[in-house]
Amino acid sequence: MQIHRDWTGLSADCRDATVAMGNFDGVHLGHRAVIEAAAKAADAPLGVLTFEPHPREFFAPDAPPFRLMNAEARANRLARLGVQQLYELPFNQVVAGLTPEAFARDVLTDGLGIRHLTVGADFRFGKDRAGDARVLSALGAQMGFGVTIVPLAGTAGQEYSSTAIRKALAEGRTRDAEKMLGHWHRIEGEVVHGDKRGRDFGWPTANMSMEGLHLPRLGIYAVLVDVLTGPDRLSCRGVASLGVRPMFGRNAPNLEVHLFDFSGDLYGQHLSVALVEFLRDEAKFDSVDVLIEQIGKDAEQARAILVGA
């Protein structure tokens, strides 16, 4: 998959795609419906047009983190869906100020040269969100690209949405989130240096930052782990702590992952960690010995849950 961070100066082989457009935070089943519609719309390379940062981050930079995935995780998920061209365009003052007509002309037509575009029925675009899916369809007819408006997807009276997924994760309902996502919720990123307490306790962990991401319910999880880079690329099971380590003072939330039956150096490598099942809330124990005993129980429970996973 090729990733483009500008809409100007693209070579001919990066243009003339059939493109799904949206923010695609989480790449849930509703998003997949829009992407699948693009794949079926024309005999052309499959593309996705999205924005970085998320427009919500641009307009409210001081709001609490809400994203289900960072740009790296989103790109990895889109590549798995067969996307060939990812147009990850910068969302800045210039883009925010484009009218719907200017966006369709400058970005979609002159810049990307798209052949066909698919969007969800609730899609809005352009300055002050003035354009909707119907406006986009009319502009496509004027400028020479087709438009497909995809109905919102859902089940049992509930639409698949990033908002509903965030709520499920905040409540520790990982399996409900998985049903809306179509895959486990994953946290992806680089392994960073931590306090190394886990290693001292006999439970070495890979530490990952949660900066900029929506926080699922803090606590202990059974997890599936993919090592995406480095010499030890593999998939394995594990147990993870998502929280602030209350026994050791006030800390920024992070993810500490213990990989079962693994011994190696993962610093600087990138992991993808799937939250499979919430086990318990984080807690402050009376002593380190009690904590270590509880970690062993957590690991045993996680192993049992992940049998066959």
C-alpha positions in Angstrom: 0.0 0.0 0.0 1.3 3.4 -0.9 0.7 6.3 1.5 0.4 9.9 0.2 0.4 12.9 2.5 -0.3 15.6 -0.2 -2.9 15.8 -3.0 -0.5 17.6 -5.4 2.1 16.2 -7.7 0.9 12.6 -7.8 2.2 10.3 -10.5 -0.3 8.8 -13.0 -0.2 5.4 -11.3 -1.4 7.0 -8.0 -4.5 8.6 -9.6 -7.7 7.3 -11.2 -8.6 5.2 -8.1 -12.0 4.3 -6.7 -11.9 5.9 -3.3 -13.6 5.6 0.1 -13.6 8.8 2.0 -14.0 9.4 5.8 -12.1 9.5 9.1 -12.2 5.7 9.6 -11.3 5.8 13.3 -11.4 2.2 14.3 -12.1 0.9 10.8 -15.3 -0.7 12.1 -17.9 -2.6 10.1 -19.6 0.6 9.0 -16.3 1.8 7.6 -15.7 -1.5 5.9 -19.1 -1.2 4.2 -17.9 2.1 2.6 -14.6 0.6 1.6 -16.2 -2.5 0.1 -18.6 -0.3 -1.9 -15.6 1.5 -3.3 -14.0 -1.8 -4.3 -17.1 -2.8 -6.2 -17.8 0.5 -7.8 -15.1 0.5 -10.5 -12.4 -1.5 -12.1 -9.7 0.6 -10.6 -7.1 0.6 -7.8 -8.8 0.8 -4.3 -8.0 3.9 -2.4 -9.0 5.5 0.9 -9.0 9.2 1.6 -8.7 10.2 5.2 -7.2 13.0 7.3 -4.4 13.5 9.8 -4.9 14.8 12.4 -8.5 13.9 12.8 -10.6 17.1 12.2 -12.0 16.8 15.7 -8.4 17.1 17.1 -7.8 20.1 14.9 -10.9 22.0 16.0 -10.6 21.0 19.7 -7.0 20.3 20.5 -7.5 20.5 24.2 -10.3 18.0 24.4 -9.7 14.6 26.1 -8.2 12.0 23.7 -10.9 10.1 21.8 -9.2 8.2 19.0 -9.6 4.5 18.8 -6.4 4.1 16.8 -3.4 6.1 15.8 -2.4 6.7 12.1 -0.1 3.7 12.1 -2.7 1.3 13.3 -5.3 2.7 10.9 -2.9 2.3 7.9 -2.1 -1.3 9.0 -5.8 -2.2 9.2 -6.6 -0.6 5.8 -3.7 -2.5 4.2 -5.2 -5.7 5.5 -8.4 -4.8 3.7 -6.7 -4.6 0.3 -6.4 -0.8 0.1 -3.7 0.1 -2.5 -3.6 3.9 -2.2 -4.0 5.7 1.1 -4.4 9.4 0.8 -3.7 10.5 4.4 -4.1 14.2 3.8 -3.1 16.9 6.4 -6.1 18.5 8.0 -5.0 22.1 8.5 -6.3 25.6 8.2 -6.1 25.4 4.4 -8.2 22.2 4.1 -10.6 23.4 6.8 -11.2 26.6 4.8 -12.1 24.9 1.5 -15.7 25.2 0.4 -17.3 21.9 -0.7 -16.9 23.1 -4.3 -13.2 23.9 -3.8 -12.5 20.6 -2.1 -14.2 18.6 -4.8 -12.3 20.6 -7.5 -8.9 21.1 -6.0 -8.5 17.9 -4.0 -10.7 15.2 -5.5 -10.6 16.2 -9.2 -7.4 18.1 -9.9 -5.3 16.6 -7.1 -6.3 13.0 -6.8 -8.0 12.5 -10.1 -10.4 10.0 -8.6 -12.7 7.9 -10.8 -15.3 7.1 -8.2 -16.0 8.1 -4.6 -17.9 6.3 -1.8 -19.0 7.9 1.5 -21.4 7.1 4.4 -24.8 8.6 4.4 -23.9 10.9 7.3 -20.7 12.2 5.7 -20.1 16.0 5.9 -17.3 18.0 4.4 -16.1 21.5 3.5 -15.9 24.7 5.4 -18.3 24.8 8.3 -19.4 21.2 7.3 -21.5 22.8 4.6 -21.4 19.8 2.2 -23.2 16.5 2.7 -23.4 13.3 0.7 -26.0 14.7 -1.7 -24.0 17.8 -2.4 -21.0 15.6 -3.1 -23.0 13.5 -5.5 -24.1 16.7 -7.4 -20.5 17.9 -7.5 -19.3 14.6 -8.8 -21.8 14.7 -11.7 -20.4 18.2 -12.6 -16.7 17.3 -12.3 -16.7 13.8 -13.8 -16.5 11.3 -10.9 -19.1 8.9 -9.7 -20.4 9.0 -6.1 -22.0 6.1 -4.1 -23.7 7.0 -0.9 -23.6 4.0 1.5 -26.4 3.5 4.0 -25.3 3.4 7.6 -24.6 -0.2 8.8 -25.7 -1.7 12.1 -27.5 -4.5 13.8 -30.4 -4.9 16.3 -31.4 -1.3 15.9 -27.9 0.0 16.6 -25.7 1.7 14.1 -22.0 0.8 14.1 -20.2 3.9 15.3 -16.9 4.9 16.8 -18.9 6.5 19.7 -20.6 3.3 20.6 -17.3 1.4 20.4 -15.6 4.0 22.7 -18.5 3.5 25.2 -18.1 -0.3 25.1 -14.4 -0.1 25.7 -14.7 2.4 28.5 -17.0 -0.1 30.2 -14.6 -3.0 29.6 -17.0 -4.7 27.1 -14.3 -5.8 24.7 -16.4 -8.5 23.0 -19.2 -6.0 22.3 -16.7 -3.7 20.8 -15.3 -6.5 18.6 -18.8 -7.2 17.2 -19.0 -3.6 16.0 -15.4 -3.4 14.8 -15.3 -6.8 13.1 -11.9 -7.3 14.8 -10.4 -7.0 18.2 -9.7 -3.5 19.4 -6.0 -3.1 19.1 -3.4 -0.7 20.5 -0.4 -0.3 18.3 2.8 1.5 18.7 6.5 1.4 19.7 7.8 -0.4 22.8 9.3 2.2 25.1 11.5 2.0 28.2 9.6 1.8 31.4 10.5 1.4 35.1 11.5 -2.3 34.5 9.7 -3.3 37.7 8.0 -6.2 35.9 11.3 -7.7 35.0 12.4 -7.4 38.6 9.2 -9.2 39.7 9.7 -12.0 37.2 7.1 -10.7 34.8 8.9 -8.7 32.1 6.6 -6.4 30.2 6.7 -4.4 26.9 5.6 -0.8 27.7 3.5 1.2 25.2 2.3 4.8 25.5 -1.5 5.6 25.4 -0.9 9.2 24.5 -3.6 10.6 22.2 -5.8 7.5 22.4 -9.2 6.9 24.0 -8.7 5.0 27.2 -10.5 1.7 27.6 -11.5 0.7 31.1 -8.3 0.7 33.2 -7.4 -2.8 34.4 -6.0 -6.2 33.4 -6.7 -7.8 30.1 -6.2 -11.1 28.3 -4.5 -10.1 25.0 -3.2 -11.3 21.7 0.1 -9.7 20.6 1.6 -9.4 17.1 5.3 -8.2 17.0 5.3 -6.2 13.8 8.9 -5.3 13.4 12.4 -6.6 14.3 13.9 -10.1 14.3 11.3 -11.6 16.5 8.2 -11.1 14.4 5.6 -13.4 15.8 2.1 -13.7 17.2 1.5 -14.8 20.8 -0.8 -14.6 23.8 -0.3 -12.5 26.9 -1.7 -10.6 29.8 -1.6 -6.8 30.0 -2.1 -4.0 32.5 -3.7 -0.8 31.2 -3.5 1.8 33.9 -1.6 4.2 36.1 0.2 1.7 38.4 -1.4 2.9 41.6 1.1 1.1 43.9 4.0 3.3 42.5 2.6 6.8 42.7 0.8 8.9 40.1 1.7 7.9 36.6 0.4 8.6 33.1 -1.7 5.7 31.8 0.2 3.2 29.7 0.0 -0.4 28.5 2.3 -3.0 30.0 2.2 -6.3 28.1 3.7 -9.6 29.3 4.1 -12.0 26.4 3.7 -15.7 27.3 6.6 -18.0 26.5 8.7 -15.3 25.0 12.2 -14.1 25.8 13.8 -11.3 23.8 14.4 -7.6 23.5 11.5 -5.7 22.1 12.6 -2.1 22.8 12.0 0.1 19.8 9.9 -2.6 18.0 6.3 -2.1 17.1 3.5 -4.2 18.7 -0.2 -4.7 17.9 -2.0 -5.7 21.1 -5.6 -6.9 20.9 -7.7 -6.5 24.0 -9.6 -9.8 24.1 -11.2 -9.8 27.6 -11.3 -7.6 30.6 -10.2 -9.5 33.7 -10.3 -7.1 36.6 -9.9 -3.4 37.6 -6.4 -2.3 38.6 -5.8 -2.2 42.3 -3.4 -1.1 45.0 -2.1 -4.1 47.0 -0.8 -4.3 50.5 2.7 -5.5 49.4 4.7 -6.3 46.4 4.5 -10.0 47.2 0.7 -9.8 47.1 0.9 -8.0 43.8 3.2 -10.7 42.3 0.9 -13.4 43.5 -2.0 -11.6 41.8 -0.1 -11.2 38.5 0.4 -15.0 38.5 -3.4 -15.5 38.9 -4.1 -13.0 36.2 -1.7 -14.8 33.8 -3.3 -18.1 34.6 -6.8 -16.8 33.9 -5.6 -15.1 30.6 -4.1 -18.4 29.4 -7.4 -20.2 30.0 -9.4 -17.6 28.2 -7.0 -17.5 25.2 -6.9 -21.2 24.6 -7.6 -21.7 20.9 -7.4 -17.9 20.2 
